[in-house]
Amino acid sequence: MSSIEVNTFTYHHGDLELAGYMAQPSRYPRAGILIVPTIAGPNKIMFDRARWLASIGYSAMVCDLYGQGEITDHRTASTMANALRADPENYRERFRCALDELRQRSGLANHRIAAIGYCMGGEIVLEMARGGEDIALVVSFHGLLATPLPAKRGAIKARLLVCHGRADPLVPPKQVRAFLEEMDFAGADCHMHMYTGVVHGFTDPASDGKPLDAVAYNKSADVQSKAAMLSMFEELF
């Protein structure tokens, strides 16, 4: 296991101050990975994932959503998320700033950068891809698949890996079909893995303790989706 360095810092989207968390190997990172958290914002499980990725050779940065750290009240987080989504271009720009920060701090080129996201973060990394971000890969774990700005033909430059719970009530089959048709139209290089009987939030062991029927942890889907991500990393990096 490589020794790792951890840093916290601030960066900005316009006048909004955001908090970054970065873990990276002490030398020679294989690639840079932007981690986009759930609707709750940056928290311990995301920081743990950054340190794990750093331990296997990647520079990993957890980005901020709202400039207020973790939001533990789901209703408050939903209100803030909806306000952010209301302006789709501003929504995408919030996370272009995070990508810029990762590029600068890691010193890595676009072909050695990926963005991975969980729940709302999965939605966000797909928006990055739709917006034509010139990076190697985006990975969505139980992310929402709908968008107000569908990808134009030829717009998607990144490869995509989408890990989806087939029983996710937040992403009904109609939304899945529309997403796949959108990817076909755009000519995207997209892999989609679906896990039957699995609902939203399947990578987070804390999902089982949340008062939401839509979310539940699934160990097998967690393990298999993580393995799929690492396989793509091995192929690309």
Beta strands, then each sheet from edge to edge (+ up, - down):
strand 1: 4-13
strand 2: 16-25
strand 3: 32-36
strand 4: 59-62
strand 5: 113-118
strand 6: 137-141
strand 7: 159-165
strand 8: 190-195
sheet 1: 1+ 2- 4+ 3+ 5+ 6+ 7+ 8+
end
